[in-house]
């Protein structure tokens, strides 16, 4: 943290200033004391007066020692054009210096401390310094009580099971970095940001603050470690400076002085990733979002070596060497996220990465967690839109208080039913459910009815997630959500018992119906065997017919926009596609 003041240089007073000094026997005497002149400096953070090495050299010539209450600051020794030694401030373009005690900024203020060997003021200053710094150490294992409290704190923020949290913490404490994988919206990035802060919180000191960087396909070693970049100075001359990468940037923030051989750590203040409040943190970690967007071997090759040896080689513009060593703190960790559940992609990750990162997958909530998941959906929606709905939640039991806003509650159940079925085809996380419900609340506030709001939310948020699905899947999705599954299987010209593509989607549908509590063995057997469906199969294959006490019977919502947009995507996926049923035929078949 650079200061904006510089010491104006040592100046010996014409007459020594005298101060009263208490001797060991209790007597007092006047003793001369020298000091440097009007540019006196003092650290704003730890309140220590600073005694520069430049002035120490001058005082040494006069055989005068610095007063004991002075700290030390360092001037950089350089040669000017004439080859003469000059002193300039360390790395501060304004000519300032850093306090070696706390790495804090300094300012010019009059000197006022008494020149005594030990003073209450000095002892207070030393206490402040010790509270700002600490020695580097391994990542600690939280106590059972602290871990229990941390799990509760994390689960207040995100829907995640206890075992997954414990697995992540165990890997981090054992020295591994983490790679969180999973479907869109499962909370990987949010978890990576809040877990280090909550788990290692201790009294007024938060745990570790995570800086988030999003990887791109253009990433190279320069974005991760750093590199030398040219720039023009005020006189339009080309100069060179070091541009730190995301790892170097976050590692440097952990040290009081990254270039010093004394590896002293420093606490720092930052905005919490939980509530935005400023807190005191014990360290800085790195979160790399969308890890798989980068060319992993090209971008992270040097990082793998640094993780192995605990030290990074970073570029330097200093003469005589091509790089400097930057040591990784013993408790420094990286948490990456992969926005995919593709096992094939995970298998393509290099052995070097998998040896240094523990891969942990986050899964979407299961159907039997519907009450809890809906609670999280409503809580997050109410954070900013609570004035637009009468919905209420029971925070202690993590449930919705049903009956406060009947229409909103029923449409929320319809949204959840659609998402629950889609998850059988493509896993999607709670975040997408939250996003759609927020849009629905806003649409409804803009004088749209709830059915229209659901239609618009599905079209704008869910449909983009389905565009890459296969032709067969899209046809079944349209039949299940918008039309009649039983009528589709009776009339679709491409459906036969020998069509393996359809049989896979039949299995997905039947698995979901079974989760809903329906007895589907007969209907499934008839569908897979190419037999004629019975009249009772119409209700069996209907995902909107559910007699569970929580949901009772949901009516199939009218989704004209979603249905039309989905039909267009189906047409685009097959040039020889023949429409299965148009709107009029669906209405006639449903009536029949």
C-alpha positions in Angstrom: 0.0 0.0 0.0 2.0 3.0 -1.2 2.0 6.3 0.7 1.9 9.7 -0.8 4.6 11.2 1.4 8.4 10.9 1.3 11.0 11.7 3.9 12.8 14.8 2.8 16.1 13.4 3.9 18.2 13.4 7.0 19.2 16.7 8.4 21.4 17.3 11.5 20.1 20.2 13.6 22.5 23.0 14.2 22.1 22.4 17.9 21.3 19.0 19.4 17.8 18.9 20.9 17.8 17.7 24.5 15.2 15.5 26.1 14.8 14.3 29.7 15.9 10.7 30.1 15.1 8.6 33.2 18.2 6.6 34.3 18.1 3.1 35.9 18.7 4.6 39.4 15.6 6.9 38.9 17.6 10.0 38.4 16.9 12.2 35.4 19.2 13.9 33.0 19.1 15.9 29.8 20.5 14.1 26.8 21.0 15.3 23.2 19.0 13.6 20.5 19.3 14.0 16.7 16.6 13.4 14.2 16.0 13.9 10.5 14.2 17.0 9.4 10.8 18.2 8.3 10.0 15.1 6.3 9.5 13.0 9.4 7.3 10.0 8.6 5.1 7.7 10.5 3.0 4.6 9.6 -0.7 5.2 9.5 -1.5 1.5 10.3 0.7 0.5 13.2 1.6 4.1 14.3 5.3 3.4 14.3 7.8 6.1 13.5 10.0 5.0 10.7 13.8 5.2 10.7 15.2 4.7 7.1 18.3 2.8 6.2 19.4 5.9 4.4 19.3 7.9 7.6 20.8 5.0 9.5 23.8 5.2 7.2 24.2 9.0 7.9 23.7 8.5 11.7 26.3 5.8 11.6 28.8 8.3 10.3 28.0 10.5 13.3 28.1 7.4 15.7 24.5 8.0 16.7 22.0 5.2 17.1 18.4 5.6 16.2 15.9 6.0 19.1 14.4 2.7 20.1 10.9 3.7 19.3 11.7 4.1 15.7 10.8 1.4 13.2 12.7 0.9 9.9 11.8 1.7 6.4 13.8 0.9 3.3 15.1 3.0 0.4 16.1 1.3 -2.8 19.7 1.9 -3.8 20.2 2.7 -7.5 22.8 4.3 -9.7 22.1 7.5 -11.6 23.3 8.4 -15.1 26.6 9.6 -13.6 27.2 6.3 -11.8 26.6 7.8 -8.4 24.6 5.9 -5.7 21.2 7.4 -5.0 18.3 6.3 -2.8 14.7 6.1 -4.0 11.6 4.7 -2.3 10.6 1.1 -2.7 8.2 0.6 -5.7 6.1 3.7 -5.0 5.6 6.0 -8.0 4.9 8.9 -5.7 8.1 8.4 -3.8 6.6 6.9 -0.7 7.7 4.0 1.4 6.2 1.0 3.2 6.4 0.2 6.9 8.4 -3.0 7.4 6.4 -3.7 10.5 3.0 -4.0 8.9 3.4 -3.1 5.2 1.1 -0.2 5.8 1.2 3.2 4.2 3.0 6.2 5.8 2.4 9.8 6.2 4.4 12.9 7.3 3.6 14.0 10.9 5.6 15.7 13.6 7.5 13.5 16.0 6.3 13.6 19.5 7.3 10.4 21.4 9.6 10.8 24.4 13.1 9.2 23.9 12.9 6.5 26.5 14.2 2.9 26.1 10.8 1.4 26.8 7.6 3.4 26.8 3.9 2.5 27.2 3.4 4.0 23.8 6.0 1.7 22.3 4.6 -1.4 24.0 1.1 -0.5 22.7 2.6 -0.1 19.2 4.2 -3.5 19.4 0.9 -5.0 20.4 -0.8 -3.5 17.4 1.9 -4.8 15.1 1.6 -8.4 16.5 -2.2 -8.3 15.9 -1.7 -7.4 12.2 0.8 -10.1 11.3 1.3 -13.9 11.9 3.6 -16.6 10.8 2.9 -18.8 7.8 1.4 -22.2 8.8 -0.5 -25.2 7.3 -4.2 -25.0 6.9 -5.8 -25.9 10.2 -8.4 -28.6 10.8 -11.6 -27.1 12.2 -12.9 -28.5 15.5 -16.0 -30.7 15.4 -18.1 -27.9 17.0 -16.7 -25.3 14.5 -17.4 -27.7 11.6 -20.9 -28.2 12.7 -21.5 -24.5 12.9 -19.8 -24.0 9.5 -22.0 -26.6 7.8 -25.1 -24.8 9.1 -23.8 -21.5 7.8 -23.1 -22.9 4.3 -26.5 -24.7 4.2 -28.2 -21.4 5.1 -26.8 -20.1 1.8 -27.0 -23.1 -0.6 -28.7 -26.4 -0.9 -25.9 -28.9 -0.4 -25.5 -32.1 1.7 -23.2 -32.4 4.7 -21.1 -35.2 3.2 -20.1 -33.1 0.2 -19.0 -30.2 2.5 -16.9 -32.6 4.7 -15.3 -34.1 1.6 -14.3 -30.7 0.3 -12.9 -29.6 3.7 -11.0 -32.9 4.2 -9.3 -32.5 0.7 -8.4 -28.9 1.4 -6.8 -29.7 4.8 -4.9 -32.6 3.4 -3.2 -30.2 1.0 -5.3 -30.7 -2.2 -6.9 -28.0 -4.3 -10.5 -28.6 -5.5 -12.2 -28.9 -8.8 -16.0 -28.6 -8.4 -17.9 -30.1 -11.3 -21.6 -30.4 -11.9 -24.6 -29.2 -13.9 -25.5 -25.6 -14.6 -26.9 -23.9 -11.5 -25.8 -26.3 -8.8 -24.0 -23.5 -6.9 -20.4 -24.4 -7.6 -19.1 -20.8 -7.8 -21.1 -19.6 -4.9 -19.9 -22.5 -2.8 -16.2 -21.9 -3.8 -16.6 -18.2 -2.6 -18.3 -18.8 0.7 -16.9 -22.0 2.0 -13.3 -20.8 2.8 -14.7 -17.7 4.6 -17.2 -19.7 6.7 -15.3 -22.9 7.6 -12.1 -21.1 8.9 -13.9 -18.2 10.6 -12.6 -17.6 14.1 -14.1 -15.0 16.3 -13.9 -11.6 14.6 -11.5 -12.9 12.0 -13.1 -14.4 8.9 -11.5 -17.3 7.1 -10.1 -16.9 3.6 -11.3 -14.4 1.0 -11.7 -15.9 -2.5 -11.0 -13.8 -5.5 -13.0 -15.0 -8.6 -11.4 -15.1 -12.1 -13.3 -16.5 -15.1 -11.2 -18.5 -17.5 -11.4 -18.0 -21.2 -10.2 -19.8 -24.3 -7.5 -17.1 -24.7 -5.8 -17.8 -21.4 -2.1 -18.5 -21.4 0.6 -18.6 -18.7 0.6 -14.8 -18.7 -3.0 -14.8 -17.3 -2.2 -17.3 -14.6 1.4 -16.5 -13.6 2.1 -13.2 -15.2 4.3 -11.6 -17.8 6.3 -8.6 -18.9 4.2 -5.9 -20.8 5.4 -2.8 -22.6 3.9 0.6 -22.0 4.6 4.3 -22.7 5.7 6.6 -20.0 4.8 10.4 -19.8 7.6 11.2 -22.3 6.2 8.5 -24.7 9.2 6.3 -24.1 8.7 2.5 -24.1 9.1 1.0 -20.6 8.4 -2.4 -19.2 6.4 -3.6 -16.2 5.2 -6.8 -14.7 1.6 -7.7 -15.1 0.6 -10.3 -12.5 -1.6 -13.3 -13.3 -4.5 -14.4 -11.2 -2.3 -16.8 -9.1 0.5 -14.3 -8.6 -1.9 -11.6 -7.7 -3.7 -13.6 -5.0 -0.6 -15.2 -3.6 1.1 -11.8 -3.2 -1.8 -10.5 -1.1 -1.0 -13.0 1.6 2.5 -11.7 2.3 3.6 -8.6 4.2 6.5 -8.4 1.9 6.6 -11.0 -0.9 10.3 -10.4 -1.7 11.5 -10.7 1.9 13.1 -13.8 3.2 11.1 -13.5 6.4 7.8 -15.0 5.4 5.5 -13.0 7.5 1.7 -13.1 6.8 -0.6 -10.2 7.2 -4.3 -9.9 7.9 -6.3 -7.7 5.6 -9.8 -6.2 5.2 -12.1 -7.1 2.3 -15.7 -7.2 1.4 -17.3 -10.5 2.5 -18.5 -12.8 -0.3 -21.5 -13.6 1.9 -23.1 -10.3 2.7 -20.8 -7.6 1.3 -19.8 -6.3 4.7 -16.1 -5.4 5.3 -14.3 -8.0 7.4 -10.8 -8.9 8.5 -9.5 -12.0 6.7 -6.5 -14.3 7.4 -5.7 -15.1 3.8 -6.5 -14.8 0.1 -7.5 -17.8 -2.1 -8.2 -18.1 -5.8 -11.4 -19.3 -7.5 -11.2 -20.0 -11.2 -14.6 -20.2 -12.7 -15.3 -22.1 -15.9 -12.0 -23.9 -15.6 -12.6 -25.9 -18.7 -12.8 -22.9 -21.0 -9.0 -22.5 -20.9 -6.5 -24.7 -22.6 -5.6 -26.4 -19.3 -2.1 -27.7 -20.1 -1.1 -24.4 -21.9 -2.4 -22.1 -19.2 -1.7 -24.1 -16.0 1.5 -26.0 -16.8 3.7 -23.8 -14.7 1.1 -23.7 -11.9 1.2 -27.5 -11.5 4.9 -27.3 -10.9 4.5 -24.4 -8.4 1.8 -26.4 -6.5 4.2 -29.4 -6.3 7.2 -27.4 -5.0 5.4 -24.6 -3.2 7.2 -21.9 -5.1 6.5 -20.0 -8.4 9.0 -18.5 -10.8 7.6 -15.2 -11.9 8.9 -12.8 -14.6 11.0 -9.8 -13.5 12.5 -6.7 -15.2 15.4 -6.6 -12.7 18.8 -6.8 -14.4 20.9 -9.9 -14.0 18.0 -12.4 -13.7 15.1 -13.6 -15.7 12.7 -14.4 -12.9 12.0 -14.1 -9.2 10.8 -16.8 -6.8 7.4 -16.3 -5.1 6.6 -18.7 -2.4 3.1 -20.1 -2.0 1.7 -19.7 1.5 1.3 -23.1 3.1 -2.5 -22.6 3.5 -3.1 -21.2 0.0 -5.6 -23.1 -2.1 -7.2 -22.9 -5.5 -10.9 -23.9 -6.1 -11.9 -24.3 -9.8 -15.3 -25.0 -11.2 -16.3 -27.0 -14.3 -19.8 -26.2 -15.6 -20.4 -29.7 -16.9 -21.4 -33.2 -15.8 -19.9 -34.8 -18.9 -17.9 -37.7 -17.6 -16.1 -38.0 -21.0 -14.8 -34.5 -20.5 -13.5 -35.2 -17.0 -11.7 -38.2 -18.4 -9.8 -36.0 -20.8 -8.3 -33.9 -18.0 -4.6 -34.4 -17.7 -3.1 -36.6 -15.0 -1.1 -33.6 -13.8 -4.3 -31.7 -13.0 -6.1 -34.7 -11.4 -3.1 -35.4 -9.2 -3.1 -31.9 -7.7 -6.9 -31.3 -7.6 -9.6 -33.4 -6.0 -12.5 -33.6 -8.3 -15.9 -33.3 -6.5 -19.2 -33.3 -8.2 -22.3 -31.3 -7.1 -25.6 -32.8 -8.0 -29.0 -31.1 -8.5 -31.5 -31.7 -5.7 -33.4 -35.0 -5.9 -37.2 -35.1 -6.2 -37.6 -36.1 -2.5 -36.0 -32.8 -1.6 -38.7 -30.8 -3.3 -39.9 -29.0 -0.2 -36.4 -28.0 0.9 -35.5 -26.9 -2.7 -38.6 -24.8 -3.1 -37.8 -23.2 0.3 -34.4 -22.0 -1.2 -36.1 -20.9 -4.4 -38.6 -18.7 -2.4 -36.0 -17.4 0.0 -33.7 -16.2 -2.8 -36.6 -14.7 -4.7 -37.8 -12.8 -1.7 -34.4 -11.2 -1.0 -35.1 -8.6 -3.7 -38.7 -9.2 -4.8 -40.4 -9.8 -1.4 -42.7 -6.8 -1.9 -44.1 -8.3 -5.0 -45.6 -11.5 -3.5 -47.2 -12.6 -0.2 -45.2 -15.9 0.0 -43.7 -16.7 3.4 -41.1 -19.2 4.6 -40.3 -21.0 7.9 -36.6 -20.3 8.3 -36.1 -22.7 11.2 -37.6 -25.7 9.5 -36.6 -24.5 5.9 -40.1 -24.9 4.5 -42.6 -22.7 2.7 -45.6 -21.6 4.8 -48.3 -22.8 2.4 -51.6 -20.9 2.0 -50.2 -17.3 2.0 -50.4 -16.8 -1.8 -52.4 -19.6 -3.4 -51.9 -18.7 -7.1 -48.2 -18.1 -6.7 -47.8 -21.4 -4.8 -49.6 -23.4 -7.4 -47.7 -22.0 -10.4 -44.4 -22.6 -8.4 -45.4 -26.2 -8.1 -46.1 -26.4 -11.9 -42.6 -24.9 -12.5 -41.0 -27.4 -10.2 -42.9 -30.3 -11.9 -41.5 -29.3 -15.3 -38.0 -28.9 -14.0 -38.2 -32.3 -12.2 -39.0 -34.0 -15.4 -36.4 -32.1 -17.5 -33.8 -33.2 -14.9 -34.3 -36.8 -16.0 -33.0 -35.7 -19.4 -30.6 -33.0 -18.6 -29.4 -32.2 -15.0 -30.0 -28.6 -14.0 -29.4 -26.9 -10.7 -31.5 -24.8 -8.3 -30.1 -21.5 -9.6 -32.0 -21.9 -12.9 -35.2 -22.6 -10.9 -34.6 -19.4 -8.8 -33.9 -17.4 -12.0 -37.2 -18.5 -13.6 -39.3 -17.9 -10.5 -37.9 -14.4 -10.2 -38.8 -13.6 -13.8 -42.3 -15.0 -13.1 -42.8 -12.8 -10.1 -41.7 -9.7 -12.1 -43.9 -10.6 -15.1 -46.9 -11.1 -12.8 -46.2 -7.7 -11.3 -46.4 -6.2 -14.8 -50.0 -7.4 -15.1 -49.4 -10.8 -16.7 -51.3 -13.7 -15.2 -49.3 -16.5 -13.6 -49.8 -18.9 -16.6 -48.4 -16.3 -19.0 -45.5 -15.6 -16.6 -44.6 -19.3 -16.5 -44.8 -19.5 -20.3 -42.4 -16.6 -20.7 -40.0 -17.8 -18.1 -39.7 -21.3 -19.6 -39.2 -19.8 -23.1 -36.5 -17.3 -22.0 -34.6 -19.4 -19.5 -35.3 -23.2 -19.9 -35.5 -23.4 -23.7 -31.9 -22.3 -24.3 -30.8 -25.2 -22.1 -32.7 -27.6 -24.4 -31.5 -26.4 -27.8 -28.6 -28.9 -27.9 -30.8 -31.9 -27.1 -31.4 -34.7 -29.7 -34.5 -34.7 -31.9 -36.1 -37.7 -30.1 -35.7 -36.1 -26.7 -37.2 -32.8 -27.8 -40.3 -34.6 -29.3 -40.9 -36.4 -26.0 -40.4 -33.2 -24.0 -43.0 -31.4 -26.1 -45.4 -34.3 -25.7 -45.0 -34.6 -21.9 -45.1 -30.9 -21.0 -47.3 -29.3 -23.7 -49.4 -32.1 -25.2 -50.6 -35.6 -24.3 -48.0 -38.4 -24.0 -50.5 -41.2 -24.5 -51.8 -39.6 -27.7 -48.3 -39.0 -28.9 -47.3 -42.6 -28.6 -50.5 -43.6 -30.4 -50.2 -41.3 -33.3 -46.5 -40.4 -33.9 -45.5 -41.9 -37.2 -41.9 -42.5 -36.2 -42.6 -44.2 -33.0 -42.1 -48.0 -33.1 -41.1 -50.5 -30.4 -37.9 -51.1 -32.4 -36.8 -47.4 -32.3 -34.1 -47.5 -29.7 -34.0 -43.7 -29.4 -37.6 -43.6 -28.3 -37.2 -46.5 -26.0 -34.5 -44.6 -24.0 -36.9 -41.6 -23.6 -39.7 -43.9 -22.5 -37.4 -45.1 -19.8 -36.7 -41.5 -18.7 -40.4 -40.7 -18.6 -41.3 -43.9 -16.7 -38.5 -43.3 -14.2 -39.9 -39.9 -13.4 -43.5 -41.2 -13.1 -42.2 -43.9 -10.7 -40.5 -41.1 -8.6 -43.9 -39.4 -8.5 -45.3 -42.6 -7.0 -47.2 -43.9 -10.0 -47.5 -47.6 -10.9 -46.2 -47.7 -14.4 -45.0 -51.3 -15.0 -48.0 -52.1 -17.2 -47.8 -49.0 -19.4 -44.1 -49.3 -19.7 -44.3 -52.9 -20.8 -46.9 -52.0 -23.4 -44.9 -49.1 -24.7 -41.6 -51.1 -25.0 -43.4 -54.1 -26.5 -45.3 -52.1 -29.1 -48.7 -53.1 -27.7 -51.8 -51.0 -27.9 -52.1 -48.6 -24.9 -55.1 -48.9 -22.6 -57.5 -46.1 -21.6 -56.0 -46.1 -18.1 -52.6 -45.4 -19.5 -53.7 -41.9 -20.4 -53.7 -40.9 -16.7 -50.7 -43.1 -15.8 -48.5 -41.3 -18.4 -49.8 -37.8 -17.4 -47.2 -36.0 -15.3 -49.8 -33.4 -14.2 -52.0 -36.1 -12.5 -50.5 -36.4 -9.1 -52.4 -37.2 -5.9 -49.6 -36.6 -3.5 -50.7 -34.6 -0.4 -48.1 -31.9 -1.0 -49.0 -31.2 -4.6 -52.4 -32.7 -5.0 -53.6 -32.6 -8.6 -51.9 -30.0 -10.9 -53.7 -28.9 -14.0 -51.6 -28.8 -17.2 -50.6 -25.2 -17.8 -51.3 -23.5 -21.1 -47.8 -22.7 -22.6 -48.4 -21.5 -26.2 -45.1 -19.6 -26.6 -43.0 -22.3 -25.1 -44.8 -24.9 -27.2 -44.4 -22.9 -30.4 -40.7 -22.2 -29.8 -40.0 -25.9 -29.0 -41.7 -27.0 -32.2 -39.4 -24.7 -34.2 -36.3 -26.2 -32.6 -37.6 -29.7 -33.3 -38.2 -28.8 -37.0 -34.6 -27.4 -37.2 -33.1 -30.6 -35.9 -34.6 -32.8 -38.6 -35.1 -31.8 -42.3 -37.6 -34.6 -42.9 -39.6 -34.0 -39.8 -43.3 -34.2 -40.1 -45.3 -32.4 -37.4 -46.9 -34.9 -35.0 -50.0 -32.9 -34.0 -51.0 -29.3 -34.5 -52.8 -27.4 -31.8 -56.3 -28.2 -33.2 -55.5 -31.9 -33.3 -54.2 -31.9 -29.7 -57.4 -30.2 -28.6 -59.6 -32.7 -30.5 -57.6 -35.7 -29.2 -57.7 -34.4 -25.6 -61.5 -33.9 -25.9 -62.0 -37.4 -27.4 
